[in-house]
Amino acid sequence: MKYERLTKEQFEELHQEFINFLATQSITAEEWADIKQNKPEVAEEELDIFSDLVWEGVLKKVEYLEHLSAKYMFLFRFTEVQIDLIKIEVKHPEIDITTKEGYQWLQDNLLADEVEIHEATKALSDDRNKDIFALIKQGANITKGELFNYFNKWINAQN
């Protein structure tokens, strides 16, 4: 398995897609029930294959990820060949940028000494999706890139 198996809830959400997946392999509902009962290892394999297919479909569409914590903001943009990163660190001891007030403080104090902003670019490996999945496993979330684009525009205006 390349990624990880979908959760029970995710399988329930993708119930119809899973039925279609089985149908492409000419597996009927009756045959699936028999496989689950009598060949659980084959059933497990089918669940894994379907999970990887779903992950591949999701990951190939990812353009932006965000990983936020109380003091750090990691904003990622993915192209076909590279990852662009904006890292923001807040060194003010009383500020938590995951709160509305903390984020507002950050916006109001981007030039303060307690805020450090760094940019980096890194080439993707031969497996773009695996690179993205590794960041998701570490806690990053798929986004539409609003924060990345906001801070990228701000940084470019400062230069």
QUIJOMO-V790066 format. One record per backbone hydrogen bond with DSSP energy under -0.5 kcal/mol. NH is the residue of the N-H (numbers start at 1). CO is the residue of the C=O. If there is no record, write none. Layout:
((NH | CO) (NH | CO))
This chain:
((11 | 7) (12 | 8) (13 | 9) (14 | 10) (15 | 12) (18 | 14) (19 | 15) (20 | 16) (21 | 17) (22 | 18) (23 | 19) (24 | 20) (25 | 21) (25 | 22) (26 | 23) (27 | 22) (28 | 26) (32 | 28) (33 | 29) (34 | 30) (35 | 31) (36 | 32) (37 | 33) (38 | 34) (39 | 35) (42 | 39) (43 | 39) (44 | 40) (45 | 41) (46 | 42) (47 | 43) (48 | 44) (49 | 45) (50 | 46) (51 | 47) (52 | 48) (53 | 49) (54 | 50) (55 | 51) (56 | 52) (57 | 53) (58 | 54) (59 | 55) (60 | 56) (61 | 58) (62 | 59) (64 | 143) (65 | 76) (66 | 141) (67 | 74) (69 | 72) (73 | 88) (74 | 67) (75 | 73) (75 | 86) (76 | 65) (76 | 74) (77 | 84) (78 | 63) (79 | 82) (83 | 122) (84 | 77) (85 | 120) (86 | 75) (87 | 118) (88 | 73) (88 | 86) (89 | 116) (90 | 71) (91 | 89) (91 | 114) (92 | 114) (95 | 92) (97 | 70) (97 | 95) (99 | 96) (103 | 99) (104 | 100) (105 | 101) (106 | 102) (107 | 103) (108 | 104) (109 | 105) (109 | 106) (110 | 107) (112 | 109) (115 | 112) (116 | 89) (118 | 87) (120 | 85) (122 | 83) (124 | 81) (128 | 126) (131 | 127) (132 | 128) (133 | 129) (134 | 130) (135 | 131) (136 | 132) (137 | 133) (138 | 134) (139 | 136) (140 | 135) (141 | 66) (143 | 64) (149 | 145) (150 | 146) (151 | 147) (152 | 148) (153 | 149) (154 | 150) (155 | 151) (156 | 152) (157 | 153) (158 | 154) (158 | 155) (159 | 155))
